[in-house]
Amino acid sequence: MKNVIKTAAVLSLTIAAASCASGSHGNVIQTEDEVFAIAINNPVPEGTIELLDSFEDGNFWQNSTDDGYSMETDLSSEWYSEGASSAKWNFKAVPKTETAVYYCDALSDRNWEGAKAIILDINNTTSKTIQLYLKIDSGRRPVEYAVTAPVAIGTGTNTNVYFDLEHQLTDLEGNSIPQIQEITNVRKLSIILMGKTKTGSVFTDNIRLVR
């Protein structure tokens, strides 16, 4: 019994420490092989909020044909945070070193000048924590790329999940970059699910830009 109590106490301290370290990313526990997180319920951040996609007017998102793990995308009324529909993204079990990619290249606003963050609502229907990050393609000839820090998404409804567009940005090779280049000409937004996951689906809704 003492060992059980001691383990519980250590786990509680680990959760508390992870909460402080993760900021708006929710309570996270990191092990060598997996990440564990509770569902996020963030307040709406300060700033000007611009709706990028409510999934009420059609499905403008696609799954990548290159990763081998992302499957079909469609509108769904099974779950939504606002309105009457959301996007349902299905995926196969993703190995630890792989990703499943969903993207939109028909953005309602390509000028993201002054953007601080992307926030969205997501329902993780799997029994495991998943990790998501964003990739922003901007400019042309050559296209510039920026990748955000990953966010751990617990099982269930996650509200106002916050992706920072000003800090901890990298290029495709993982090198730190100071900012999103050509931010007035954003060509594509990708939401990328990192392994390791089980086969399942997530519902995504209410994608907003914070300036």
C-alpha positions as CSV (number, residue, x, y, z in Angstrom):
1,M,0.0,0.0,0.0
2,K,2.8,2.4,0.8
3,N,4.3,1.8,-2.6
4,V,1.0,2.6,-4.3
5,I,0.7,5.8,-2.3
6,K,4.2,6.8,-3.1
7,T,3.7,6.2,-6.8
8,A,0.5,8.2,-6.8
9,A,2.3,11.1,-5.1
10,V,5.1,11.0,-7.7
11,L,2.6,10.9,-10.5
12,S,0.8,13.9,-9.1
13,L,4.0,15.9,-8.8
14,T,4.9,14.9,-12.4
15,I,1.5,16.2,-13.7
16,A,1.9,19.4,-11.8
17,A,5.4,20.0,-13.1
18,A,4.3,19.2,-16.7
19,S,1.4,21.6,-16.4
20,C,3.7,24.4,-15.4
21,A,6.1,23.6,-18.2
22,S,3.5,23.1,-20.9
23,G,1.6,26.4,-20.5
24,S,-1.5,26.4,-22.6
25,H,-0.8,22.8,-23.8
26,G,-2.6,21.2,-20.9
27,N,-1.3,18.7,-18.3
28,V,1.3,16.5,-20.1
29,I,3.4,13.6,-19.0
30,Q,6.3,12.6,-21.2
31,T,7.8,9.1,-21.2
32,E,10.4,7.7,-23.5
33,D,7.8,6.1,-25.8
34,E,4.6,8.1,-25.3
35,V,3.0,11.3,-24.2
36,F,0.0,11.4,-21.9
37,A,-2.3,14.5,-21.6
38,I,-5.7,15.5,-20.3
39,A,-8.1,17.3,-22.6
40,I,-7.4,21.0,-23.1
41,N,-10.0,23.7,-22.1
42,N,-8.2,27.0,-22.8
43,P,-9.9,30.4,-22.7
44,V,-10.1,32.4,-25.9
45,P,-6.8,34.4,-26.0
46,E,-6.8,38.2,-26.3
47,G,-6.5,39.7,-29.7
48,T,-8.5,40.0,-32.9
49,I,-10.1,36.6,-33.7
50,E,-10.7,35.8,-37.4
51,L,-12.6,32.6,-38.4
52,L,-10.6,30.6,-41.0
53,D,-12.9,27.6,-41.2
54,S,-16.1,26.6,-39.5
55,F,-16.8,23.6,-41.7
56,E,-20.3,24.9,-42.3
57,D,-19.8,25.8,-46.0
58,G,-18.1,22.7,-47.3
59,N,-15.0,20.6,-46.9
60,F,-11.9,22.3,-48.2
61,W,-9.4,20.0,-46.5
62,Q,-7.6,17.0,-48.0
63,N,-5.5,14.1,-46.6
64,S,-2.0,13.7,-47.9
65,T,-1.5,10.9,-50.5
66,D,2.2,10.6,-49.5
67,D,2.2,9.7,-45.8
68,G,0.3,6.4,-46.1
69,Y,-1.5,7.0,-42.8
70,S,-4.0,9.8,-43.3
71,M,-7.3,8.6,-44.7
72,E,-10.4,10.3,-46.0
73,T,-11.6,13.7,-44.8
74,D,-15.3,14.6,-44.7
75,L,-17.9,16.8,-43.0
76,S,-19.7,15.3,-40.1
77,S,-22.5,16.1,-37.7
78,E,-21.5,13.5,-35.2
79,W,-19.6,16.1,-33.2
80,Y,-19.1,19.9,-33.5
81,S,-18.2,22.8,-31.2
82,E,-20.2,25.4,-33.0
83,G,-22.7,25.4,-35.8
84,A,-23.9,22.0,-37.1
85,S,-20.9,20.3,-38.5
86,S,-17.1,19.7,-38.2
87,A,-14.4,17.9,-40.2
88,K,-13.8,14.2,-39.5
89,W,-10.3,13.0,-40.2
90,N,-9.6,9.3,-40.2
91,F,-6.1,7.7,-39.9
92,K,-4.4,4.4,-39.7
93,A,-2.2,3.5,-36.8
94,V,0.8,5.9,-37.1
95,P,4.2,4.6,-36.1
96,K,6.3,6.7,-33.7
97,T,8.5,8.2,-36.4
98,E,5.7,8.9,-39.0
99,T,2.9,11.4,-39.5
100,A,-0.6,11.7,-40.9
101,V,-1.1,15.0,-42.8
102,Y,-4.3,17.0,-43.5
103,Y,-4.1,20.3,-45.4
104,C,-6.0,23.2,-46.9
105,D,-4.7,25.1,-49.9
106,A,-7.9,27.1,-50.4
107,L,-7.6,29.4,-47.4
108,S,-10.2,32.1,-46.9
109,D,-7.5,34.6,-46.0
110,R,-3.9,34.3,-47.2
111,N,-2.6,37.5,-45.5
112,W,-1.7,36.5,-41.9
113,E,0.2,39.7,-41.1
114,G,0.2,40.3,-37.3
115,A,-0.9,36.7,-36.6
116,K,0.0,35.4,-33.1
117,A,-1.6,32.0,-33.0
118,I,-4.0,29.5,-34.5
119,I,-6.7,28.1,-32.2
120,L,-9.1,25.3,-32.9
121,D,-11.4,22.8,-31.2
122,I,-10.8,19.1,-31.6
123,N,-12.4,15.9,-30.4
124,N,-9.9,13.1,-30.0
125,T,-12.0,9.9,-30.2
126,T,-9.1,7.5,-29.6
127,S,-8.1,6.2,-26.2
128,K,-4.6,7.6,-26.5
129,T,-3.1,11.1,-26.4
130,I,-2.1,12.3,-29.9
131,Q,0.2,15.1,-30.8
132,L,-0.5,17.8,-33.5
133,Y,1.6,20.5,-35.0
134,L,1.0,23.0,-37.9
135,K,3.0,23.5,-41.1
136,I,2.6,26.8,-42.9
137,D,3.6,27.1,-46.6
138,S,4.1,30.7,-47.7
139,G,5.4,32.7,-50.6
140,R,6.4,31.2,-53.9
141,R,9.6,30.5,-55.8
142,P,10.9,29.4,-53.4
143,V,8.1,28.4,-51.0
144,E,8.9,29.1,-47.3
145,Y,8.0,26.7,-44.6
146,A,7.4,27.1,-40.9
147,V,6.6,24.4,-38.4
148,T,5.0,25.1,-34.9
149,A,5.8,23.3,-31.7
150,P,3.6,20.2,-31.2
151,V,0.7,20.2,-28.8
152,A,-0.5,17.1,-26.9
153,I,-4.2,16.4,-27.3
154,G,-5.9,14.2,-24.7
155,T,-8.9,12.0,-25.3
156,G,-12.2,13.8,-25.7
157,T,-13.1,17.4,-26.4
158,N,-10.2,19.9,-26.5
159,T,-11.3,23.5,-26.7
160,N,-9.3,26.5,-28.0
161,V,-6.2,24.4,-28.6
162,Y,-3.4,27.0,-29.1
163,F,-0.6,26.8,-31.7
164,D,1.9,29.6,-31.2
165,L,2.9,31.3,-34.5
166,E,5.5,33.6,-32.9
167,H,7.7,31.3,-30.8
168,Q,9.5,27.9,-31.2
169,L,9.2,27.9,-34.9
170,T,11.4,25.7,-37.0
171,D,12.0,24.9,-40.7
172,L,11.5,21.4,-42.2
173,E,14.9,20.3,-40.9
174,G,14.1,21.3,-37.4
175,N,16.3,24.5,-37.4
176,S,15.0,27.4,-35.4
177,I,13.6,30.3,-37.4
178,P,12.7,33.7,-36.0
179,Q,9.3,34.1,-37.8
180,I,7.0,33.0,-40.6
181,Q,8.5,34.3,-43.9
182,E,6.2,35.8,-46.6
183,I,3.4,35.9,-44.0
184,T,1.2,38.1,-46.3
185,N,1.1,35.2,-48.8
186,V,0.2,32.0,-46.9
187,R,-0.4,29.3,-49.5
188,K,-1.2,26.2,-47.4
189,L,-2.0,25.2,-43.8
190,S,-1.3,21.7,-42.8
191,I,-2.4,20.0,-39.5
192,I,-0.1,17.1,-38.8
193,L,-0.7,14.2,-36.5
194,M,2.5,12.7,-35.0
195,G,2.9,9.0,-34.1
196,K,2.5,6.9,-32.2
197,T,-1.3,6.4,-32.5
198,K,-3.9,3.8,-32.9
199,T,-6.2,3.6,-35.9
200,G,-9.0,6.1,-35.3
201,S,-10.4,9.6,-36.1
202,V,-10.5,13.1,-34.8
203,F,-13.1,15.8,-35.3
204,T,-11.8,19.4,-36.0
205,D,-13.9,22.5,-35.8
206,N,-13.8,26.3,-35.5
207,I,-10.3,27.0,-36.8
208,R,-9.4,30.6,-36.0
209,L,-6.5,33.0,-36.5
210,V,-5.5,35.3,-33.6
211,R,-3.9,38.6,-34.5
